[in-house]
């Protein structure tokens, strides 16, 4: 009889129980899940690139793009070059996978973070120093423009003072010419030129005052811009205590010799750094950008203002000199004409005086002749030959019609002499009146000549004064 063996179901299948196998499988599955979770968490901590679900072919293409590329040089040499773009170059494996970013602190994180922070702060301070250097350069140029405008305004003020002094001289010229005699006050070209000079000088005065006001407004704008640049420079310089300040060399190293070139395109032969964009929390704040833009615009405006001021000064000086020379020539011409007329009047006065003397001498002779014609005052002084009762006349008048006209002729000649003496007296009186009139006219000419000469000397002193009108007024009223 054969030996009895174990049951068949005990000999087939698994030895362990199903529960034991299930527990073991469950434990292995849990361990696998924990492993996958750890791998996923590790990937999340390292910040690896999250790839969407991809097919094996797409994964193969992505890994093929990591491999080095073959590069054939001109000499035929074959080299392997890593692909372009960011990534981690593995020279031994000839791969360049995309970069991963770690999300947890590494052992070198503290030193690395301190180094990066120091580099960031150093770069920020350097950029701030460059901005400060630009603003300092802008401040220097704005300050030079301010001083240049102040100097030009002083010249403009001096020119305006000369124009006002010339207007005062013009008024004094008209007042002094009123002191001429009445016959010399006939309107002439000097009066017309004086009125023309006053008209053009008033126009120049109004124009210069407008230019002065315009330059004053621009001067205030430059002062405001300078104050804004100073404030911005002081505020930006607060982080430069630990850095050297070779501001001029900073601009030269940056390839910008002048702050005016911040917005212009770079030259192809000179490497210049680009102007940063305004950033409220960066080195180049909007306030700095606004201050530099304002300074740049004011610089171009300053050129126009300086040109306008200089042109106004030159125009006013030319107008003043032209008016002065014109009136000087007119005054000199008037004096020459007055001198010529005076010479002619002197010659006429001399002729009148000579004629007067001859008439007076002739009248004196006629008076003597009249006296001699009339004879003595009494008949007892007559000689016998002069008497009408002399013997010869008595004998002659014994015949009829023998009356002598001697008495009638004497009376007629005496009457004629009286008429001639009267006419000569009238002529003498007329000559005396003419002489007095000529003397008065000569005196008027001399007075007019002297008045025009005093005006000319006054204008010559005023056109080249040793002191200004303001200094004279300060000296008088101090």
C-alpha positions in Angstrom: 0.0 0.0 0.0 1.4 3.3 -1.1 2.2 5.9 1.4 -0.3 8.7 1.8 0.9 12.1 0.6 -0.2 15.7 1.4 -3.2 17.1 -0.2 -2.7 18.3 -3.7 -3.8 21.9 -3.0 -1.0 22.1 -0.5 1.5 21.2 -3.1 0.5 23.6 -5.8 0.4 27.4 -5.9 2.1 29.8 -3.5 3.3 28.6 -0.2 2.5 31.8 1.7 -1.0 32.8 2.4 -2.8 35.3 0.2 -3.0 37.8 3.1 0.7 37.6 3.6 1.3 38.1 -0.1 -1.1 41.0 -0.2 0.4 42.6 2.8 3.9 42.3 1.2 2.6 43.6 -2.1 0.9 46.5 -0.3 4.1 47.3 1.6 6.1 47.3 -1.7 3.5 49.5 -3.4 3.5 51.9 -0.5 7.3 52.0 -0.6 7.1 52.7 -4.4 4.6 55.5 -3.8 6.8 57.0 -1.1 9.8 56.8 -3.4 7.9 58.5 -6.2 6.6 61.2 -3.8 10.2 61.7 -2.6 11.4 62.0 -6.2 8.6 64.5 -7.0 9.3 66.5 -3.9 13.0 66.5 -4.7 12.2 67.7 -8.2 10.0 70.4 -6.8 12.8 71.5 -4.4 15.4 71.6 -7.1 13.0 73.4 -9.3 13.5 71.3 -12.4 11.6 72.2 -15.5 8.1 70.9 -15.4 7.4 69.0 -18.5 3.9 68.3 -19.7 3.0 64.8 -20.5 5.0 63.9 -23.6 5.3 60.9 -25.8 8.5 58.8 -25.9 9.4 60.3 -29.3 9.0 63.9 -28.0 11.2 63.0 -24.9 13.8 61.5 -27.3 13.9 64.7 -29.4 14.2 66.8 -26.3 17.1 64.8 -25.0 18.7 64.9 -28.5 18.6 68.7 -28.4 20.9 68.6 -25.2 23.7 66.9 -27.1 26.7 68.8 -28.5 26.6 69.8 -32.2 29.2 69.0 -34.7 31.1 72.1 -36.0 33.4 71.9 -39.1 36.0 74.7 -39.2 37.5 76.2 -42.4 40.5 73.9 -42.0 38.3 70.8 -42.0 38.7 70.2 -38.3 35.6 68.7 -36.6 34.7 70.1 -33.2 31.8 69.6 -30.9 30.1 72.7 -29.6 27.4 72.9 -26.9 24.0 74.3 -28.1 23.3 77.9 -27.6 21.1 79.2 -24.8 21.1 78.8 -21.0 21.8 75.5 -19.4 24.4 73.4 -17.5 27.3 72.3 -19.8 28.4 68.8 -19.0 31.6 68.5 -21.0 32.3 64.9 -20.0 28.9 63.7 -21.0 28.8 66.1 -24.0 25.4 67.3 -22.9 23.8 70.7 -22.0 20.5 70.2 -20.2 18.4 73.2 -19.3 19.3 74.9 -16.0 17.6 73.9 -12.8 16.9 76.2 -9.9 17.2 75.0 -6.4 14.4 76.0 -4.0 16.1 75.1 -0.8 19.1 76.4 1.0 22.4 74.8 0.0 25.4 74.5 2.3 27.1 77.4 0.4 23.9 79.5 0.3 24.9 81.9 3.0 28.2 82.8 1.4 26.7 82.8 -2.1 23.9 85.0 -1.0 26.2 87.5 0.7 28.4 87.6 -2.4 25.5 88.2 -4.7 24.1 90.9 -2.4 27.5 92.6 -2.2 27.7 92.5 -6.0 24.2 93.9 -6.3 24.9 96.7 -3.9 28.2 97.5 -5.6 26.6 97.6 -9.0 23.8 99.8 -7.6 26.3 102.2 -6.1 28.3 102.3 -9.3 25.2 103.1 -11.4 24.2 105.7 -8.8 27.7 107.2 -9.0 27.4 107.4 -12.7 24.0 109.1 -12.4 25.5 111.5 -9.8 28.5 112.2 -12.1 26.1 113.0 -14.9 24.0 115.3 -12.7 27.2 117.0 -11.4 28.3 117.6 -14.9 24.9 119.0 -15.7 25.0 121.1 -12.6 28.4 122.5 -13.6 27.2 123.4 -17.1 23.9 124.9 -15.8 25.9 126.9 -13.4 28.2 128.2 -16.2 25.2 129.1 -18.2 23.8 130.9 -15.1 27.0 132.9 -14.7 27.2 133.6 -18.4 23.6 134.9 -18.5 24.3 137.0 -15.4 27.3 138.6 -17.2 25.3 139.2 -20.3 22.4 140.7 -18.3 24.9 143.1 -16.7 25.9 144.2 -20.2 22.3 144.4 -21.1 21.6 146.5 -18.0 24.5 148.8 -18.9 23.2 149.2 -22.4 19.7 149.9 -21.1 21.2 152.5 -18.7 23.0 154.1 -21.7 19.7 154.2 -23.6 18.0 155.9 -20.7 20.9 158.3 -20.4 20.7 159.1 -24.1 16.9 159.7 -23.7 17.8 162.1 -20.8 20.4 163.8 -23.0 17.8 164.1 -25.8 15.4 165.7 -23.4 18.1 168.1 -22.2 19.1 168.8 -25.8 15.5 169.9 -26.6 15.4 172.0 -23.4 18.8 173.7 -24.1 17.8 174.6 -27.6 14.8 176.4 -26.2 17.3 179.0 -24.8 18.2 180.1 -28.3 16.9 183.6 -29.4 13.5 183.7 -31.0 14.8 184.2 -34.5 17.0 181.1 -34.1 14.1 178.9 -33.0 13.0 178.2 -36.5 12.5 174.4 -36.8 15.4 172.8 -38.5 16.7 169.3 -39.2 18.3 169.1 -35.8 14.9 169.3 -34.2 13.5 166.7 -36.5 16.5 164.4 -35.9 16.1 164.9 -32.1 12.4 163.8 -32.3 13.4 160.8 -34.5 16.2 159.9 -32.0 13.7 160.0 -29.1 11.3 157.8 -31.1 13.8 155.1 -32.0 15.4 155.2 -28.5 12.0 154.7 -26.9 11.4 151.6 -29.1 14.9 150.3 -28.2 14.1 150.9 -24.5 10.9 148.9 -24.7 12.6 146.1 -26.6 15.5 146.0 -24.1 13.1 145.9 -21.2 11.3 143.0 -22.8 14.5 141.2 -23.4 15.5 141.9 -19.8 12.3 140.4 -18.5 12.6 137.4 -20.7 16.2 136.8 -19.6 15.1 137.2 -15.9 12.5 134.5 -16.4 15.1 132.2 -18.0 17.5 133.0 -15.1 14.8 132.0 -12.6 14.3 128.8 -14.6 18.0 128.1 -14.5 18.1 128.7 -10.7 15.2 126.4 -10.2 16.8 123.7 -12.3 20.1 124.2 -10.5 18.4 123.8 -7.2 16.6 120.6 -8.4 19.9 119.2 -9.6 21.6 120.0 -6.3 18.8 118.4 -4.3 18.9 115.3 -6.6 22.7 115.0 -6.3 22.6 115.3 -2.6 19.9 112.7 -2.3 21.7 110.3 -4.7 25.1 110.8 -3.1 23.9 109.4 0.2 24.9 105.9 -0.9 28.4 106.9 -2.1 30.1 107.2 1.2 32.1 104.0 0.7 33.1 104.6 -2.9 35.6 107.0 -4.5 34.2 110.0 -6.4 36.2 110.5 -9.6 33.0 111.8 -11.3 34.8 113.2 -14.3 36.6 109.9 -14.9 33.3 108.0 -14.4 31.8 109.8 -17.4 34.9 109.3 -19.5 35.0 105.6 -18.6 31.3 105.4 -19.6 32.1 106.9 -23.0 30.2 110.1 -22.3 32.2 113.2 -22.2 29.2 115.4 -21.7 25.8 114.9 -20.1 24.1 116.5 -23.1 24.8 113.3 -25.0 22.5 111.1 -22.9 19.8 110.9 -25.5 21.7 111.0 -28.7 22.6 107.8 -30.6 26.0 106.3 -29.8 28.8 106.7 -32.3 29.8 103.4 -34.1 33.4 104.1 -33.2 32.8 104.8 -29.5 31.3 102.3 -27.1 28.8 104.1 -24.8 26.6 102.7 -22.1 22.9 103.1 -22.7 21.0 105.6 -20.6 19.0 103.6 -18.0 15.2 103.8 -17.9 13.8 105.8 -15.0 13.0 103.6 -12.0 11.4 104.9 -8.8 13.5 102.4 -6.7 16.5 102.3 -9.0 19.6 104.5 -9.3 18.0 106.6 -12.1 14.8 107.9 -10.5 12.1 109.8 -12.4 13.2 112.9 -10.4 16.7 112.7 -11.8 15.4 112.1 -15.3 13.1 115.1 -15.0 16.0 117.3 -13.7 18.3 116.2 -16.5 15.6 116.6 -19.2 14.9 120.1 -17.8 18.6 121.0 -17.8 19.0 119.7 -21.3 16.0 121.7 -22.6 17.2 124.8 -20.7 20.6 124.5 -22.3 19.2 124.8 -25.8 17.0 127.6 -24.6 20.0 129.3 -23.1 21.7 129.4 -26.4 18.7 131.2 -28.0 18.4 133.6 -25.0 22.1 134.5 -25.1 21.9 135.0 -28.9 18.8 137.2 -28.5 20.3 139.3 -25.7 23.6 139.8 -27.7 21.7 140.8 -30.8 19.5 143.2 -28.8 22.6 144.8 -27.2 24.3 145.1 -30.6 21.2 146.6 -32.2 20.7 149.1 -29.4 24.4 150.1 -29.5 24.3 150.5 -33.3 21.1 152.5 -33.1 22.4 154.7 -30.4 25.7 155.3 -32.2 23.9 156.0 -35.5 21.5 158.5 -33.9 24.4 160.2 -32.0 26.6 160.5 -35.2 23.7 161.7 -37.2 22.8 164.5 -34.7 26.4 165.3 -34.2 26.9 165.8 -38.0 23.6 167.8 -38.1 24.7 170.0 -35.2 28.1 170.6 -36.8 26.5 171.5 -40.1 24.1 173.9 -38.3 27.1 175.5 -36.5 29.0 175.8 -39.8 25.9 177.4 -41.4 25.5 179.7 -38.4 29.2 180.7 -38.7 28.9 181.4 -42.4 25.8 183.6 -41.8 27.5 185.4 -39.0 30.5 186.1 -41.3 28.1 187.5 -43.9 26.3 189.6 -41.2 29.7 190.9 -40.0 30.6 191.9 -43.5 27.1 193.6 -43.9 27.6 195.3 -40.6 31.0 196.6 -41.7 29.5 198.0 -44.9 26.6 199.6 -43.0 29.0 201.2 -40.5 31.1 202.6 -43.3 28.0 204.0 -45.1 26.7 205.4 -41.8 30.0 207.2 -41.2 30.0 208.7 -44.8 26.3 209.8 -44.4 27.1 211.4 -41.1 30.1 213.2 -42.6 28.0 214.3 -45.6 25.2 215.6 -43.3 27.8 217.5 -41.3 29.1 219.1 -44.5 25.6 219.9 -45.7 24.9 221.6 -42.4 28.0 223.7 -42.8 27.0 224.5 -46.4 23.5 225.5 -45.2 25.0 227.8 -42.6 27.3 229.4 -45.2 24.3 229.8 -47.6 22.2 231.4 -45.0 24.9 233.8 -44.0 25.3 235.7 -40.7 22.4 236.0 -38.2 22.3 239.8 -38.4 22.5 242.2 -41.4 25.1 244.3 -39.7 27.6 241.5 -40.2 27.1 241.5 -44.0 29.7 242.8 -46.2 28.8 245.6 -48.6 29.2 243.3 -51.6 26.6 240.9 -50.1 23.9 243.4 -49.4 21.0 243.8 -51.9 21.1 247.6 -51.4 24.6 248.0 -52.6 25.2 250.9 -55.0 25.5 248.7 -58.1 22.2 247.0 -57.5 20.5 250.4 -56.9 21.9 251.8 -60.1 20.9 248.6 -62.0 17.3 248.7 -60.8 16.6 252.2 -62.1 15.3 250.6 -65.2 12.0 248.6 -65.4 12.3 244.8 -65.2 15.7 244.7 -63.7 14.8 242.7 -60.5 17.6 240.3 -59.5 16.6 236.6 -58.5 19.4 236.4 -55.9 17.2 236.2 -52.9 14.8 233.6 -54.5 17.8 231.5 -55.5 19.2 231.7 -52.0 15.9 230.7 -50.5 15.4 227.8 -53.0 18.9 226.5 -52.4 18.4 226.7 -48.7 15.1 224.8 -49.0 16.8 222.1 -51.1 19.6 221.8 -48.5 17.0 221.4 -45.8 15.3 218.6 -47.8 18.6 216.9 -48.4 19.6 217.2 -44.7 16.2 215.8 -43.7 16.6 212.9 -46.1 20.1 212.3 -45.0 18.9 212.2 -41.4 16.3 209.6 -42.3 19.0 207.6 -44.0 21.3 207.9 -41.0 18.4 206.7 -38.8 17.7 203.8 -41.1 21.4 202.9 -41.2 21.5 203.0 -37.4 18.4 200.8 -37.1 20.0 198.4 -39.7 23.2 198.4 -37.7 21.4 197.7 -34.5 19.4 194.9 -36.2 22.6 193.4 -37.6 24.3 193.6 -34.2 21.3 191.9 -32.7 21.3 189.2 -35.4 25.0 188.7 -34.9 24.5 188.3 -31.2 21.7 185.8 -31.9 23.9 183.9 -34.2 26.7 183.8 -31.6 24.2 182.7 -28.9 22.8 180.0 -31.2 26.3 178.9 -32.1 27.3 178.7 -28.5 24.1 176.8 -27.6 24.7 174.2 -30.3 28.3 174.0 -29.2 27.3 173.3 -25.6 24.8 170.6 -26.8 27.5 169.0 -28.9 30.0 169.0 -26.0 27.3 167.6 -23.7 26.5 164.8 -26.1 30.1 164.0 -26.7 30.7 163.7 -22.9 27.6 161.5 -22.5 28.4 159.1 -25.4 31.7 158.1 -23.8 31.0 158.5 -20.1 33.5 157.7 -17.4 30.8 156.7 -15.0 27.3 155.3 -15.6 24.1 157.1 -14.9 23.3 154.9 -11.9 26.7 155.6 -10.3 26.2 159.3 -10.8 22.8 159.2 -9.2 24.1 157.1 -6.3 27.0 159.6 -5.8 24.6 162.6 -5.9 21.9 161.1 -3.6 24.1 159.2 -1.2 
